[in-house]
Amino acid sequence: MKKSRFSNEQIAGVMAEYRAGASAAEVSRKHGISQKTFYTWKAKFGDMSASEVRRTKDLEAHVAKLERIVAKQAVELLAE
């Protein structure tokens, strides 16, 4: 998967500009993104602040770690 040029906090900042009253086309043009990308971000980050985005990212990483642990244990149980 291609890595984004924007961090999650930067994306949250773009969404904050939009919520402040700028149009989607204006925000997209200013940041050099397509409107499709803007609306994808809007669906994912909608009304989140930068701290909420950071917390969500941390929680997703923690869940992924737990899923790997559970998968490893399941393989070990099947091997017995």
Residue pairs with C-beta under 8 A, 6 or more apart in sequence:
4 11
6 14
6 31
6 33
8 45
8 50
8 53
8 54
8 57
9 50
9 53
9 54
11 41
11 45
11 53
12 45
12 48
12 49
12 50
12 52
12 53
13 50
14 27
14 31
14 33
14 38
14 41
15 41
15 42
15 45
15 46
15 47
15 48
16 49
17 27
17 30
18 24
18 27
18 38
18 42
19 47
22 30
24 35
24 38
24 39
24 42
25 35
27 38
28 34
28 35
28 37
28 38
45 53
48 56
